[in-house]
């Protein structure tokens, strides 16, 4: 299973979108098992858009989640989520901002991770 990191902006967006604790737990569980799920968003350096069904709503009444995943050395970052009807596509400026955010997440995460030698 892969590590998942929720950003504060994701937590706020999930609350605003009306995502339940159960829906969030299901999303985290799914992404931990399938970190590369979703369609890669071109020009973002690793962000993915994942359609998630809401409980009892199906995918058409669900959410769109933006994640950032670049490989097994980093966790999956949950960036934002919105109700499917709220936003259809991302603008070029939004894609550029996601790309910059991805660079910042990688740099900050690597600063805080301490490498441990085997047997230490």
N, C-alpha and C positions, 0 to 999 in steps of 0.2 A: 504494500500500500504506500502511496505517495503522500508526502506532507502537504497540507493546505494552509495558506495564510489569508485571513480575511483582512482587507484594508478597512480603515475607518470609513472611507467614502462608500465602500460596499455595504457596510453595516447600516449606514444612514439610508442608502438607496433601497436596501432590502426592506427596511421598516416603512419607507415612503411608498414602496410598491405593494405593500400588504403581504409580503412573504411571511408565512408562518414558521415557527420554530421547527416543525416537522418537515416542511418543504426545504428549509435550509439544511437540516441534518441529512435529508435525502440527497441534496445536491453535493454536499461535502463528501458523503460516502461514495457517490458515483464518481466524482472527480479523483478521489483518492485511489480508486481502482482503474480509472481511465483518464490519466492526466492530460492526454493530448486530444480529448474529446472536443468536438466543435469544429467549425470552419475557421481556418487561419484568416485573419484580416490583413490583406495585403498592405504593406507599407508601415506596419506597426512593430516589427521586430519580434513578433511572437505572441501577440494578442489573438485570442480566439473568441468567436461568438458562438454561444451554445444556447439552443432553444430548450427550455425546460417547461414541462407541463405543470400547471398548478393543480393542486388536489381537487379532483372532481371537475376540472375545467378543460382538460386536454391541452394539447400544444397550442391550439388557436387561442385559448384563454390564459395562456401561461406567461412565462417571462423570457427575456433575453438576458443572458449573463455574459459579461466580458471577463475573460480570464487572461492571465499572462503565464505562459509556460515555455521555457527554452530548453528543457532537458532534465535529465535525472539528477543533476547536481544542485538544482534549486527547487523550492516548493512551487506548487501552483498558487499564484496570487489571484484572489478574487478582487477584481477591480470595481465593477459596478453591475447593477442589475436594473432592469426596468420592465414594466408591463409591456407585453408584446404590442399592444395597440398604441403605446406612447411614442415609439420611435421606430421608423422603418430602416433607415440607413444612417451611417455615420458620414459626416462631412470630411473633406480632406484635412481641414484644420483639426478636427477631432482625432483623426487617424494619426496626424503628426504629433499631437499632444500625447496620445497613447504610446507612441514610439519613444518619446522623451521620458515618459513615466517609466517605461520598461527599463531604460538605461539606468535611471535613478534607483529603481528597486533592486536591480542586480548589484549596483555599486554599494548601496547601503547594506544589503544582505551580506555581501562578502566581507564588509568591514566588521560585522558583528559575529561572524562565524569563526570560531577558533579551531584550527586544525589540531588533531590529536594523533600522535604516533601510536602505532600498534604496540601493545605491551606497556604503555605508559600508565 
